[in-house]
Amino acid sequence: MSRRKVGARDRGLTPQFKVKDYLYEKMMRENGEDEEIGYWFPFWGPFLLCSKIHPDLVKFLLDKSKKNRKKALKTEEENSSWGSLVRTYGFEFKNPSVWFNSKFSKYISLYLEAAKKYNPNSFRHIIGRNPELDVDSSGDHNIIWRLDKLWVNFQSKTEYFPSHTHGGDLQFCITLQIPKEIQEEYLLNSNRVTSEGPGTTQWNYGEERLPFCIAQFAKLTERGDLMIWPSWVNHYVHAFQADVQRVTLCGEVTLYAE
């Protein structure tokens, strides 16, 4: 397959998902100042938010992940999440809320605000869990979040993640490291129609191959990319052949209404 040029904002996207304009929400920084964060989303079923993490936070998370991985290897705590079938290794952080929540809170707030615009009834099921609240007055309630799990995946040559879902209400994934060799391999071996290819993450929803229906979304994420989506959405990550390592930080979040 011949090499093709792909714009920085369009890499790893099918034609109908190319990013033309970012949307913006005003979020609060750790120091209390306002900050506008850009995001976009594919036009399909579930609300899957795509944004960018600040480069300083990406570096902090990658350094912390590699440092903790060395400790895990020394104590033999690192193991495969998927058993002997898939050799994708990683580890789960212990008590991550202490240091992670304050740095990441604005991105969860971004998802919550954007989800309201995507579907005003997005949190009706969350409100319904609290017997003291009126589901029909959803606009009057505050949605709060709890970080349930935070883990790092170190994906190497020929390794992949099979189709799976997660617990909680939301799943997020931050790409901390994706070497240029994977991007080059993708450009040479990806599917021009679906964007599936080496190193891509793919989300599936609904019935496949029905007319007038988009049932999947695939993207080759870049360093600093943040993806947040409902935890029940089926997704998987394709293997690559380059002798490099892809590093992602992932977490599960549960929502509550008050």
N, C-alpha and C positions, 0 to 999 in steps of 0.2 A: 504494500500500500504506500502511495507516495506521501511525503510529508506535506502538511498544509499549515498555513499561518493562522494562528488563533489569537485574538486580542486578549489582553490581560483580564478583562472583565468578562470575557465570553468563554474562557478555557473550561472545558469539561461540561459544557451545556448543550442540550439539543437546541435547534434553531428557535423553537417557540419559547425557550426559557432564557434567551440572551438578555442581559441586564441593560436596559436603556436608561432608566432613572431610578435612583435610590429614594426611598421614603425616609423621613427623619422623625424621631421622637426626642423630646427634651427629657433627659435623665439627670440625676444628681450624682456628682462625683463623691468620693470619700470625704473630701474636705468641705462638702456642702455646696460647692459651686455647680451651676447648671452646665450641662454638656449635651450637644445634639449628636445622636448616634444614628448612622445610616443603616438601613436594612432593605431587603427585598424578599419576595417569596414567589415560588412557582404557582401557576394557576392550575390547581388540581384539587383533590378532596381535602385532606387534613391540612391544618395550618403549619407549614414548615418554614420557620424563619431562618434567613441566611444573613449573617452580619460579619463584622470584623472585630477581633479583640485587639486592644492596644498593643503595639510591639513590645513595650516594656513588660506588660503582663505575660505575654507569650514567652519572653526570655526567662522571666521569673519562674513560670510554671515548668518550662523545659528543664531548667537547671535543677529545680527541686525534684522533678521526676527522675532525672538521671542520678542525682545524689541518693535518693531513697531506693532506687533500683540496686545500686551497689551494695547498700546495707542489706537489702532483701536477698541478694545473691549470696552474700557472706553467711547469712543465717538459713539459707535454703528455703526461704518463705515464698520465693517466686515459683509459680506453677502455671500450667496451662489451664485457661478457663474452659476449654473445650475438650479436655481429655486427650487421648492419643491420636484422634482423627485429625485434629488441627493443632499445629504447634505455635499458636500465637500466644506469646508470653506477656504477662503483665502482673501488676500487683494493685491491691486496694489500699488507699490511704486510711490510716487510723485517726479518728476524730478530726476530719478535715474542716468542719464548720468553724473551728476556732480561727483559722487563718484564711480560709477560702471565701466564706460568705460575704465579707465586707468588700472584697475585691470584685466579686461576681454579681452582687445583688442588682446592679443597674441593668445588667443584661437580661436577668429574669424579669425585671420590671418592664424592660423593653418588649419582651414577648407578651406579657400580660396586657399591656396597653395596645399593642398591635393586634392581638387576638380579638380584642373587643371590637375593633374596626372591621376585622375580617368576618366576624360573626358575633353580633351582639349577645347571642345566647351561648357563647363559648363556655361560660362557667356555671350554667344552670345546674349541671349535675354536681358540681362542687358545693354550691349553696344548698342543694337538696340533701347533702349528707348531714347538715346541721339542723336538727329538729326545731331549734329555736328561731330559725330564720324563715322568712317568707320568700319562696322561690320566685314569685311573680314581681318582686321589687328588687331584682338583681342589681340594679344600678346603684342601690343604696349600700351595698355591702363591699367590704374590703377583702381582697384575696391576698393571702400571705402564703409563704412557701417554706418548706423544710428540705434540706439536703439529706437524702437518705444514704447515698453511696457516692464515692468518688474514686476512680481508678484510672490507671494508665495502661495503654496497650503498646507494646513494641512489636510491630509487624515486620517480619523479614521475608526474604525471597521465598516464593511458592506458598506462603502462608495466607490464609483467608479466614473470614468470618462467615459461617453459614447463616441462613435466614433465621431471624430471631426477633423477639420483642423484649420489653423490659417491664419492671415493676414501677409502682408510683404513677404519677400523672404525666410527667414530662421527662424526656431524655435529651441530653445535650452532648455535643461532641466538639472539641476544639482541636484543630490540627496544629500540632506544635512543631512537627518536622516532616517534610516531604521532599526528599532530594530531587534534583533536576533529572536524574536518570529515570525516575518513575514518570515524570512529565514527558520526557522524550519517548519513552516506551508507549505511553498512552497515545501520543500523536501518531505513532506509526501503526498502532494496533486497535484503535477504538472503533466502535460502530458509529458511523456518521448519522444514523437515524435516531438511535436510542441514547447515544453518548456512553454506553457501557464500554468498559475497557479496563486495562490493568490499573489497579489501585483505586478504582472508583467505588464510591458508596452508592448503593441503589435502594430506593424506598418503593414499596409496592402497596397499592391500595385498590380495592374493588375488583371487578371482573376484568380479566385480560381480553384483549382483541374484540371488545364490543365497539360498534360504530359510535362516533362522536364522543369518545371517552378517552381520557388520558389516565392510564392506570399505573404509571411508574414515572419516577424521576431519578436520574443518575447524575452524579457530579464528581469530578476529580477536584477535591478540595485543595486549597493552597495554605501555606503557612499563615496562621492567624485567623483562618476561617472558623466561624462559629455557626453551628447548625443546632436548632432546637425544634423538637417536634413531639406530638403526643406519644407516650411510651408504648401504646398498643400497636403502632404502625410497624409492619414487617419491614425489615431492612437487612442488608448484608454488604460485605466488602469483598471486592474481587482481589485475587492474588496478582502478584507481579513477579517478573523474572529477574529484575535487576538485583545485584548483590548489595543492597542498601537497606536502610531501616526507616519505616514510617512510624511516627510516634503521635498518638492521639490521647487526649485527656477527656474522659467521659464521666457522666454522672446521672443519677436519678433523683427526681424532685417530686415531692408530694405537695399538693395544694390544699389549702383550708380557707373557709369563708368565715368572716366574723362581722 
